[in-house]
């Protein structure tokens, strides 16, 4: 089981696998069991955005256990949260914001 961080320019937190674009993120969601997924929205001009990734996850029914939205785009965060809220199974936790420090510490191995 992995933790997955989608962002085109931020550094990846310790304990997470990094996807720099939507295609990489979807490939990892298809091939790995994902515990925590943290999503950015804006991933570069002409590229898939976080909303596209969420739409593909919903269409393919590929869900991690927890989803955080660390994007700095208020509109992007709202779009992703609304799609997730409407379609996520009850066993998937959706958090409308970035990961708190205790989640980062636990993923990095220092909070266990």
N, C-alpha and C positions, 0 to 999 in steps of 0.2 A: 504494500500500500504506500502511495506517495502523497505528498503535498505539492500543489502546483500553483505557480505564480505567473500570471499573464501580464506582461508589461513590455513596451517597446523601448524604454530607456531607463527606468528606475533599476537600481541594483536589487538583486534577488535576496530575500531573507534567508538566513541560514536554515537548513533543513527542508528547503523547497527546491523542486525542479523548476527551471525557468523556461517559459515559452515566450519568444519575442514577437510572435504574431499569431493571428487567429488559427491559421492552418496548423501550426505546431501544437497549439493548445488542443485542438480537436483531435489530432493524431494521438496525443498522449491520453486524452480522455477515452479514446477508442481502444487503446492498447494496454492501459494500466487501470488498476483500481485506485481511485483518487479519494482521499479522505477530505482534505481542505483544498478548495479552489479560491484564489483571490484574483479578481478581475479588474483590469483597467478598461476604459471605454475607447478612448482615442488612441489608435495604434498606427497612425501615420496616414498621410494623404494617399488615397487610392487603395488602401488596405481594408481588410475586414475590420470591423470594430467589435467591441465587447458585446453589443446587441446582436450582431450576426452570430457570434459564438453561442450566446444564450439561445437564440432561435434554433440553431443546429442541435444543441444539447436537447432542447425540448422535442424537436422533430425526431431525433434518434433515440430519445429516452435514455440518455447517458448522463447520469447524475452523480456528482460527488456527494459525500455525506454532509459537508458544510460549504457554504458559499459566502464569501465576503466581497464587498465592492469598494476597492480602494481608489477608484478613479477620482480625479480632481474636477471632473465635468459633472455639474449638478444635473444637467439635462440627461446625460448619459446614464448617471446613477439611477435617476428616476425611471427611465425607459427599461433598464435591465431589471430593476426591482419589480416593476409592475408586471413584466413578462414572467419573471420567476414566481412571484406571489400567485399569479393566476394558474400556473401550470405545474408547480413542483409537487411531488408526492409528499405526504405528511411526514415521512421519515427524513426529509432533507431540510436542514436548517439554513435559512437565508437571512443574512445580516446586512442591513442597509448602511454599510460603512466599512471602514478598514478594520483589520484585525487588532484587537487590543494587545497590549504588551504581554499579558500572561499567555495568550495563544502563541505569539511569536516565540516566547521563552520555551514553552513546552515543545513546539515544533523543532526548535534548535537543540533540544535535549537538556536544557538547563532547568526546566520547570517540572520535570517528572519526579 
